[in-house]
Amino acid sequence: MMRDSLEKEKTVDREWQAIADRIIKKESAVAARNRGRIPYTTESAHVFGDWSGPDRINWWTNGFWGGILWQLWQATGEESFRREAAAVEEKLDAVLMNYEGMDHDAGFRWLPTAVAHWRVDGDARARNRGLLAAANLAGRYNPAGAFLRAWNDFNDGRDTRGWAIIDCMMNLPLLYWASDLLEDPRFREIAIRHADTAMERFIRGDGSVAHIVGFDPESGAYLREYGGQGMGDGSSWTRGQSWALYGFALSYLHTGAERYLATARRVADRFIGRIPADGQIPVDFDQPADCPWRDATAAAIASCGLLTLARILRGEDCGGTASAASVDEAGAAKAQAAAESMLAAIDAQDADYDPAHDELLTKCTAAYHDREHNFPIIYGDYFYIEAIWKLTGQELFIW
C-alpha cells in the first residue's frame, strides 16, 4: 500500500512537471517576441498589449512580467530571461520618479522585479529601488485609521483619501523585506498595523472579504464598504478573496502572528467551500448561477495562497520566517487538494500552451462591471506559473 501511494505521488509530480515544461517552452517563445516590452493583456488576437510606453508605465501590473521572467530564469538558468527581467526593472524607474504614478501597489511592481533581483544576487541598484518603493509605500500610512491609503487624493474624480483596499495585503511583504534588510522596525510596524485593520474591517464574519473600505481621513473612523471590482457592496469578489487568503498567509510567514494564520485559514475555508464543481472560479461568488464570466486570476492567486498555507500547516519552509506552531496534516491536505483541483481545471479548460500565442490563461476578468470578460491578463499568467513552480520545487520566493 505504501509503495502504491509513493508511486501515485511520483506520477502526480510528473504531471505537474510536464505542465511546467510546457510553460517553459511556450514562455521562451513569448519572451523572445516581447523583448523590450511590458505586456498586460490582449489588444488583438493572441498578442499581449504593450504597457511599457510613457503613458502606461505607471500601471499597477507592470511588475508581473518581470516576475515571470525571474521565475523562468530560476527554473532554467537561461540568461536571456535575467536580462529581460533587469530591463523591466529599469523601465520602472520612471514610476519611482513620478509622485502621481505611485500608489499602494508598490509591492506588485517592485517585489517581482527589484526585490527578486536582489534576492538572486544582492544587486545594489535593485536594493536601492526596492527600498525607495518601500519608503514610498510606508509614507502612505495614515496613523489616524491605521491603514495604507490606496490612491492619491483623487481617483477617477472621487475623493479617495480615506480608501484602503484588500489588494494591499499582497504589498505588505515589501515593508517586511525592508524592515528585515535595514533592521528598522518602522516598516514592519506599519505593515502589522495595516494588516490588523484589514483583519478587523475587511474580513466579514462568514470569512468573505470586502474589496474597498472607506475611512474618514482626518479621524480614521470607519465609514463604509464599497463593492469595488466585485458585483456590489457586500458581495464576494473572488480575486479579493484570493488577495486576502494569500496576503494573510504571507503576513503570518513574515511575523509569526497566529492571528494572521487564523485569518488566512478562515478566508481559505470560505473560498474552498464555494469552489464550483468544474473548478473554474467566477468573477464574484455571488454572481447569478447562469453568468458565464470567470476569473482564472482568482483561481491562480488562491492556489498560491493555499499551497503556501499547506506548507505552513505541514511545518515546512516556505521561504519566509515562520512555520505553524503545530502541524495540521488534515488542514494542509484540504488546502493542497483545493489548490490542485483549481490548477488542474486551469490546465484542462483554460491554459493556452501554444508557443505562437502570447497569453497563457484565457478566462480572466479585471472587474465584474467591466464591458469585457474572459480574456487574458498578465498577473493570471504570473500566479499560475508561481503555483506550478511551487508544486515542482522550481520557485524563486518573491513575496
N, C-alpha and C positions, 0 to 999 in steps of 0.2 A: 504493500500500500504506500509506504514512504517513497519507494522508488518511482511508482506511478505519479505521485504528487510532484516529485522533483522533475520528472520528465515533462509533466504538464507545464510547470513553471518555466523550464527552459524553452518550451515551444512558444509560450506567450512572449517571453523575452525576444525570441527570434522574430516574432510578428511585429513587435514594436521596432526592432532594429531594421526590419525590412521597410517600414514606413519611414524611418529616419534616412535610410539610404535613398529612397525615392525623393525625399525632401532635398537632400544634398544635391542630387543630380539636377533636379528642377531649379533650385535656387542658384546653382552655379551659373546656369544659363541666364536667369533673371538678373543676377548681379552684373554679369558681363554686358547685358543690354542697357542697364541703368547706371552705368558709370557716370559720376558727376551729378547725379540726381538724388532727390529725396522723395520717393513715391508715397502717395496717400491712398488713392482709390481710383477706380476706373473712370476715365473720361471718354474713352472709346473702347470698343470691344477688345478685351484681353490685353489692355495696356494700362498700367498704373499712371495716374496723373502726377506731374512733376510739381512738388511743393517746395522746391529749393530756391525759387525766384525771390526777388527783394520784396514783393508784395505778400508773399506767403510764408516766408521763412519763420515767422513767429508762431506758426500753427502748432498746437499742443502735441500733436502726434509725431513731430519731426525727429524724435529720438529713437523711434522704434525700428526704423530701417538700419540705423547704426547698431541697435541691439541684435537684429537678425544677423548682421554681418559678423559681429563678435561671436555669436553662438555658432555660426558656421565655421569661423576660424578655430574656435575651441574644439570642434568636432573633427576638423580636417587638417589644421595646421597650414592651410593654404594662405600664402602671404597676400594674395590679391584681396582677400576679404578684410584683412587687417588694414591694408592701405585705404580701401574704400571707407571703412569704419572711421578711420582717422580723418578722412576728408569730410565726412558728415559732421564730425565733432568741430572741425574748424569752421564750417559754414555757420554753425550755431553761435559763433562769436558775435555775429550781427545782432542776435537776440539779446545777448548779455549787455550789449551797449545801447539797448533801446528800452527805456523805462516802460513805455506803453506796451512793449512786447512781452514783458514779464508778468507772470501770474502764479497761481498756486501750483501749476503743473511743471515746476522746475525739476521735480524728480523724474517725471516721464521723459523729459528731454535730456537731462544730464546723467542720470543713473545708467541708462543703456549706452551712453557714449563716453563721456569723460571719466566717470567713476569706473565703468567697465575697463576702460583703457588703463586707468591707474591700478586696478586690481591685477591686471595682466603683467605689467612691468614697472609700476611705480613712476610713470612718466610725470615729470614736474609740471608741464603745461596742462596736462589733464587734471592733475591735483588742483592747480590754480583755478581752472574752470569750474570744477566741482565745488570748490569752496566759495567761489563767487556766487554760484547758483544757490548754495545752501544759505549763505548770508542774506541773499535777497528773499528767499523763502521765509527765513526767520523774521525778517523785517515786516512780513505780512501779519504777524501775530497781533491780535487785539486783546490786551490783558483784561479789558472790561468784561468780555464774554468768554475769554479763554478759548479762542478759535483762530484759525488761519483764514484770513479773508480770501475768497476765491478770486475775484476780479478786482480791477481798479475801481475808481469812483463810480463809473457808469459803464454798463454793459448792454449793448443794443438799446441805448436810450433809457434804460431803467437804473434807478439808484440801487446799486448792489453793494454798498459799503459794508453792510452787515450780513452779507450772504456767505455761507460756507457750504461745501458740497462733499458728499461721501467719497468721491474720487480721490480726495486729498489724503485719504488713509494710505494710498499707494505712493504718495510723495514723501511721507514721513521718513522712510529709510534714508533719504538724502540727509536729513538732520541727524539721524542716529550715526550715520557714517562720519559726518563732520565732527560730531561730538567725540567719537572714539579716536579719530585721527588727531585732533587738536588737544585731546584731553580737556575739553571745555564743556562743562555740564549745561551751559545755557541752551545749546541746540537740543539736547536730549530733553531738557525740562519743557521746552516749547512743544516738542513732539508729544510728550506724555500728556501735557495739559490739553492739547487739541484732541488726542485720542480719547481722553476721559470725557470731554464734551461730546464728541461723536458717539461714544458709547451710551451716554445719557440721553442725548437729544435725537439721534438718527435711528437707533435700533428700537423698533417697536416691541411691544410685549409679546407678539407672536413670532418674533425673530425676523420679520420682514424689515426693510430698510427704506428710509426716506432718501430722496436724492438731494434736495436743497433744503436748508433750514435758514430762516432769516432771523437775525438778532438786531436789537437796537444798537447801532454802532457806538453810541455815546454811553449808554448804561450797561450794555451787554445783555439786557433782558431778552429772553426768548419771545419771539413774535409769532412765527407760524412756519408751517411746512409748505413747500412748493412741489408740484409734480415733476417739474424739470423735464427730462428727456423720456420719462415714462408716460403711461396712459393718462394719469391725472393725479391730483392730490390724494394721498393715501393708498395709491396702487403700488405694486411691486415690480418696479423696473428691474429687469433681470441683470443688466450689467452693473447696476448699483449694488445689487445683492452680491455680485461676484467681487466688486471692488472691496466691499466690507469684509467678505469672507477671507480673501487673501490678505487684505490690509491688516486686519486684526491678528491674523496668524503671524505676519511679519513683525508687528509690534511686540507680540509675545517673544518671538525669536530674539529681538534686539534688547528687550528689557527683562524678560523672565517674569513679568507681572501676570499672575494667574488669571486676573480678571479679563485680560485680553484673550487668553486661550479659551476661557469660558464663553466669551462673546463670539469668537470665531466658530466655536462648536455650535452655539445656538443658531447663528446665521446659516451654518452648514446644514444643520438638521432641517431647517425650514426650506432651504434650497433643494436638498435631496428629496424631501417629501413631495416636491412639486415637479420633479423631472418627468416629462411625458414618456409614454411607453416607447416611442421611437427614438428617444434620446436627444431630439432636436429641441433646443431651448427657444421659447418665444421671446419677443421683444419685452413683453410685460406678462408676468404670471397671471394677471387679472384680465388680460385681453379676451375678447369673445372666443369661444371654442372654435368657431369657423374661420377665424382670422389666420391667414397663411403666412404672416410675417414672422421671420426668425432672426435670431441674433447669435451667430456662431461665436462672436467675440465673447459673449457672456459665458458660453459653454467652455471656451478655451481658458479664459481667466479663472473661472470657478474650478476647472480641472487643476490648474496650477496651485490654487489655494488648497484644494482637497488633498492633493498629493503631498504638499508641504505639511498639512495637518496630520496626514497619516504618518509621515516620518517623525513628527514631533511626538505623536502618541505611541510610536514604537521606540522612542528614546534614541532615535538616530540623529546624526549630524546633518543639519540642513543647510549649512553654510553660514548661519547666524551664530548666536552665542548660547541659546537656551534649548534644553530638551524638556519634555514633560516631567513633572515631579514624580509621577507614577505612570507606568506603562499601561496602556489600554488597548490590547490587541483587537478586541471586538470593535471599538471605535475606529481604530486605524483601518481595519478591514472594510468597514462600512464606507469610510471616506475614499479609500483606494478603489473600491468597486464602483462607486458612483462616478469618480473621475474617469476610470477606464471605460465605462459604458458611454459617457459623452464623447470621449475621444474616438471610440470605435464608431459611433454614429457619424462624427465628422468625417472620418476616413471613408466610410461606406457611402455616405449620402451627400457630402458637401465639398470634400477636398478635390482640387484640380491639380494633378501631378504632371500635367503635360508641360514639358520644358518650353514649348512655344508660347505658353500663356503666362503672363506675369503674376496673376493672382493665385493664391493658394486656397484660401477659403472663399466661398462664393455667396453665402447666405448670411450677410451681416447687416445690421441696421444701426444708424447713428442715433436716431430718436424716433419714438413712436409716431409723432405727428409730422414727421418729415414727409415729403412727397414721394421719395424713393425708398424702397426696402429690398432686402435680399440681394445685396451687392457686396463686392469685396471691400475690405478696409484693412490697412496695413497692420494695425495692432492686433487684429484677429490672427493674422499670419504669425506675428511675433509670439503671442502667447501659446499658439498651437505648437510651434517649434519648441518653445521652452518646456511645455508639458511633455512632449515626446522625448526630449532630451533628459528630463527628469526620470523617465522610465528606462532609458538606455544608459544612464550614467555619464552622458556627454556634456552636461550643463555647465556653463560658466555662471556662478552665482552673481546676480546683478543687484538684487534688492537688499 
